[in-house]
Amino acid sequence: MAKDPATAGVNYLRISVTDRCQLRCRYCTYWREWQKLPCGEILRYEELLRLATLAAVKGISKIRVTGGEPLLRRGLLEFLPELHRVPGITKVCLTTNGVLLPKLASALYETGLRHLNISLDTLQRERYRHITGRDNLPEVLAGLEQAASLGFHPVKINCVVLKGINDDEVLDLAMLARDRPYQVRFIELMPTVSQQWWQRHFLPLPAVLLRLKTLGPLLPAIPEDAAGPARIFRVPGFQGELGFISPLNGHRCSTCNRLRLTADGKLRPCLLNPHELDLKGLLRMSRGDDSLSCLFEKALELKGGKAGSSLTHAHPPGRSMVSIGG
């Protein structure tokens, strides 16, 4: 399917299917701040499929299903095969906190899903409880092992590096990729929480690399199609790879290839910009595809208008990450 020239370069849509999550990670949202969306405000699966179809016409080829925690939503196992069948969508991925993977990994594999991202910020059980508010590290590690054994590939491990909390584990987390074909990705903390908390725990990418210097040279890997912002490297002797996502020390908005669809039907051109376009409103007014397509085009225009800017001067996104979809 030929891409619309106006959408060239934007080929990746993150779809949040729920704002529910059983964890409360400190960089995402706090227990006291969480207010669930009413169920009726969350897009239905048939609405999501319609929007995915329109997005594909505009050049989207990769969709990542996110939350909240997507595995909490009923009907997801029936939705994923339908998403795979959308014309023009060549890659479907899912991001999960991994808590439910021991129960659901096999069923997810049967849907045709092969691409998994699993959030894991520590290998220490008490520290995991401190970061997430829950004691679920054993389940996450078991789910990670099961996913690899079933044949999910790639299995990407997302680690948000937090100065003074888990930065002493950077090398230990990297070693997960030595004996398994995992892609361990280290992510700079973004200013999605209070400025005071962010400044206290932000660790720039050069400091992360310093903690990994004993591994030897990092060799650039060939990026996958519709890749996100991660820079990927191979390490001699490792089965897997290491990745680095540095929105504040290298990312430029002009290179961003993604849009975000929130669980309540808002299309966001940028994570750290509160501007949203209301797709749900048009869907539930029974508007035609042309009206919905116009909003996708508007989102792409807004992305183009920020070319060359940096997230260094961005503001918090206006609502918690759990309600945006990450």
C-alpha angles and dihedrals in degrees: 000000000000117000123237105250089229091064098045111146097016105099106137129083125185111207119197111205097184143007092215119111133165091214130068105204112194094234093048110042140324126236092245093053100049119111116172121225114245108258092244091060094060116091116256118236093250089054091050091051091051091051092045089054092052091046090054090055087056092054104274110144102161126057126186117198112215142158150150080294108331095200089067093067117095116235096028093124090058093043097054097063089050090052090052089056096056107118111250096019107116101167131039119185135176132209118206139167086231097232094120097036096100088062100036109030095096093047091048091052090052090058089065094256113144106158117080133174115193123192113227121157101169143018093211116095099213091045090051088055090050093051099041105025091235138085098233105120094113091055093048093050091047091049092049091053092047093050091054092046092052092055104256107161129215101026105186122194114207115206121181106207112225119190111232093011112060107348090106088066098057093105093044091052091047089055089065085079094055099079100019130052092246123141105222110200124194114207127198113234109257123214094257095125133045114321091235093055092043094051091048095052105028113118117186121229096252089061090051091051090050089060089054099048093106089068091071126225120002110218118207113246127212108263119239123242114281088009119177126228098295120118107216128210137182122224119209109253095017123118091205137041141245125232135193127203112190112172092167099041107041114351118114124194090228089068096049112116101182145092126193129221113197123216090254093054104262118141113217121195091193135026096218097044119078094216110123134176117217108232093159092060091058093042093055093044085060092241118171128255092262092064092048092047089054090061091052088051091049090052090053091050090052091052091051091051091063096052111146096014123124133225088228088092096037124123128229109284097253097249136038122287091243090065095045100048099241 
